[in-house]
C-alpha cells in the first residue's frame, strides 16, 4: 500500500440537510404560487421553518431556487404518472387526475414566470427537460386509456399538454384553478370514445 493514496468516497448529505432541502422546495412552491416572482426568499425560509442562511446554502441565488422548484415539480408529476399507471383506477380517471395535478404545476410556474423566462433563455435544457419528461409520462397514461378503448386515438400527448397550459394561462382571476379543473373535466369527457359530451345544442334559427 506504500505510495498509494486511498480514494475518498463522496460524503452522503446529512439527513437533516436533505430534509431542509426538501422543506425549502415545498415552501418555495407555495410562496411562489401565491406571491409570484416578487415573493421574498425570507418568506420562503419562514414557510420552511429554516434560517435564511440555510436556504442560501442550498440555493445560493433566487434563480437557482426557481429552477430547482421547477424541476422538482416536473419530477413529482412524472412520479404521479408512474403511480397512476399501475393503480387500480380506470384509465380515463387516471388521466383526469394527472391533468388536474398539472394545474397546480402551472400555478407555481405562473408565479415564477418572469424568472423562468430568464432561466429558459439562459438554459434551453430546462424547457427540453420538462417537455420530454412530461410528454413521456402523459404518453404512458394516454396509451393505456387508448388500449382500453376508453378514449379516442387521434389525440396526442402534446395536444393535451397544450390544452392544459392554454386553459391555465387564459384565466388569472382569483379561483381560476377551480374553473380550469371544471373545463378539464369537460375536455376529458369529450375525449371519451363515442362520447357526445362535446356536442352543443343548436340555437333555433331566428
N, C-alpha and C positions, 0 to 999 in steps of 0.2 A: 504493500500500500504506500511505500515511500514515494513521495513526489506526486501522488495522486490527490487532487483536490476533490473532496466529496461534493456531489451535486446537491444543491439546496432545493428542496421541494417548495413550491409556492405555498405560502400560508393560506389556509382557508379563512374566509371572513368570519369574524366572531358572530355568534348567534344574535347578540343584541344589535350588532351593526346591520345585519340582514333585516332584522325586524324594523329598525329605524328607517332603512332604505324603503321598505315596502309601505310603511306608515306614511312617509313623506309623499310617495307616489299617489296613494289613495287620497290623502288630504289635498294634494295639488289638483287632482281630478275634480274634487268637489268645489274647491275655491275657484278654479279657473272657469268651470262651467257656470258658476253663479256670478262671478265678478268680472270675467273677461280678462284680457291681457293686462289690464291695469291693476289686477289683484296683486297685493303685495306678497313678497316672499315671507315677510314676517307673519302675515296671516296664515300662510301655508304651514309655517313652523308651529304656530299656536294650535291650528287644527290637528296637526300630527302629534302634538304633545312633546315636541323636542325643541332644543335651543336653536337659534339661527345659525350658530357655529356648526352644529351637527348637520343642518341642511346643506350648508356650503361645503362641508367635507364630502358629501355625496354628490352634490350638484353645484359646481363652482360658479356657474352663471345661470341666469334666468333661462337663456336659450337651451342650455343643457337639460334643465328640468323639463321644459316644454317638450323637447324631443323624446326624453325618457318616458314621459306620460303618454305621449302619442304611441310610441312603440309598445308600451305596456298595455294600452287599450286594444291595440291590434292583436297582441298575443292572447289576451283574455277572450276576444271574440273567436279566435281560432280554436282555443281550448273548449269554448262553449259549443262550437260546431262539432267538435270531435265527440263530446259527451252526448249531444242530441242525436248524432248519427247512430249511436249504439244504444240509445234509450228505447223504452217501450212506447214512446209517443208515436201516434200516426205520423207519417212523413210530412203531411201538409202542416200539422200543428208544430212539428219541429222546425220547419222552415219559417213559419209565422213567428215563433218565439225568437229565432235568431235575428230576423229582420227587425223586430221590435227592440231587441237589445242594441241594435245599431243606432237607434235614435239617441240613446244615452251617449254613445261614442261621438256622434256628430254634435251633440250639445256641448261636450267638452272641447271638441275640435273648433266649434264656432267661437267659444270663449278664448281660444288661443289663435284665432285666425291670422291676426296681424303678425304675431311672432312666427307662426308656422309658415307664412308666406316667405319670410326671410330664410327660414330653415330649409324649405324646399328649394329656394333659389340657390342656396349655398351648397346643398347636398341633395342631388337628384335621386339618390338611392333611397331617401326617406319615402318619396312617393312610390317608387318601384316596390319598396318593401311592403307597403300597405296594399297596393293594388294586387300584387302577386299572391300574398298570403290570404287576403280576404276573398279574392276571386276563387282560389282553390278550395277554401273552406266552404264557401257558399256552393260551389260546384258539386261538392260531395252530397250536401243536403238536397240540392236540386235533382241530381241524378237519381237519388234514392226515391224521391217523390214521383219522378217520371217513370222509373222502372215499376213502381207500384200502380201505375196507371191513374194516379191521383190528380196530376196536373198536365197541362199542355206541354208538348215537347218542342215548341218553337220559341221559347223564351230562354235566354242565356243568363249566366251569372252577371255579366256586365250590364245587361238591361235592368236587372233587379237592383244592383248597386246604384246605378244612376238614378233610378226611381226613388230609392230611399233618400239619397243625398239631395236630390232635387226637391222633394217634398219638405225636407228639413229646412232648406235654405229659403223656401218660399214663405215660411212662417217665422215670425220673430216676436210676436206679442206674448205676454205672459200666458202660460198654459199651452204654448204651442206644441209641446211634446204629446199631450193627450190628443190633440187634434190630428197630429201626424199618425199616431198609432191607430186611430179610427180609420183614417184613409188607407193605411197599410192593410188593415183587415179587409177593406173593400177590394183592394188590389189583389190580395191573396185569394179571396173568394172568386174574383174574376179569372184567376189562373186555373181554377179547377177544371178538369176535363168535363166537357158537357155542361158547364155551368152557364146559367143565364143571368147570373147576378149582375153582370155589367150592362145588361140591356136597360136603356132608359125608356120610360113611357113616352109615346109620341104625343106631341101637343096638337090638339084638334085644330084644323085649319080655321082661319078667321079669328 
